[in-house]
Amino acid sequence: MAKKALLSACILLAALAAWSGDVAQFDNLGFSSDGRYFMFGQHGILEKTSYPYAELYIVDVPANAFAPQGVKKVSYTKGVEPGATGLGALLNALGDAAAQKRQYRIDHLITGRLLYLLVDGVNPAETLEFRDFQAGTKYAVTLVQTSGTKDGQPAAAFSLRITVTGKDGKAKDYTVGNAGLARAGVKAYRVKQVVLGPDGAALVFVIQKEEADGQSVNIRYMVETVRLQ
């Protein structure tokens, strides 16, 4: 019995290893003081090479688009010690992006207010419902996604349907994302966080992407933004 249990455990570990990948750490790096620009990053260790990497993005919140010269990606061809997180790559990238941070007046202390967080290991409901108790506002967010293949790879597209109900009971509907844009290599999406901008007039949706990498699945992040009327 013990031998069978040990064999089953070995098979399970082998299967998990075959499907393992690397998981990026999402970084909320702050807004501009007027809430127009949002900076975020992600960093980690590449599973196949053990090399550290980092990515930085500055988003024009009303436009829901990257700001000019607002994207920076770095990786380093040097191994790291066990337990390293790739934070050094992020700090190096932030130093190199000092001019862009000044240009868009990014303040790392202005991170907005977290309204929703998907806890690791929890499967989200089809429609997320949560409340901003401070403002008395209710939110309902539905993630609509389609999956298929593109150029022989998995590909998925998504959009978000959002209903914002004020404390006066009046509701406003919004749609963000692009249901017609199937991103090659992406298997699925999840809403990981929802952040209210510092002026209370914009939402930032942190989207978790499952990206196929051979037999592995890597976790990466992107954001969608919407200006509230």
C-alpha positions, 0 to 999 in steps of 0.5 A: 500500500505504501509503495502504491501511495509513493508511486501515485505521489511521484506520478502526480509530482511529475504531472505538476512539473510538466505543467508548471511555469513561472508566475509573475508578481504584479506591482502597483507602482502608482498614479499621477496626482491627477489620476490620469496616468497609472504605472504598473509592473511585473517581475519574476524568474523565468522557469526555464532559465532561472533568469530574472525579468521585469516589465514596466508600463505607464497607462493613459487611464482615460484613453485605456492605452499605453502612454508614449514611451511608457513600456519597458521590458528587461531581462538578465542573462544571469542566474539567481540564488534559490528563493530570489524573486526577480525584485532586483530586475524591477528595481533596475528597470525603475531606475532606468525609467526615471525620466518617464516617471518624471514626465508622467508625474508618477507618485509611488505613494498614490496607489488608489484604493483596492476594491476587489482582490481574487485570492490565489486558489479561489475560482471567481464567480462569473459575475463579480459583485462588490461594494465600495463602502466608503463611497456607497457604490456597488459594482458588478463586473462580468468577464466575457471570454472566448478561446480558440487557436491562432497560428496553431497556438491557443488564443483567447479574447475577452471583454468586461461588462461593468455596472456601477450603481451609485448610492442614489440607486442610479446605474451606469454601464460600461464595456472595456476590453476587446472581444475581437482581439484574440491574443496568441498564446493566451489560454484564459483570463481572470480579473485579479484586482480592481483598483479605484483611482485617486480621484475616485473617477476611474477604475483599473482592472488588473487582468491575470493571463494564463500564457501557454509555454510549451507544456507549461503555463506562465502567469502574466498581467495586463490592465484595462482602465475606464473613466467613470462618468 
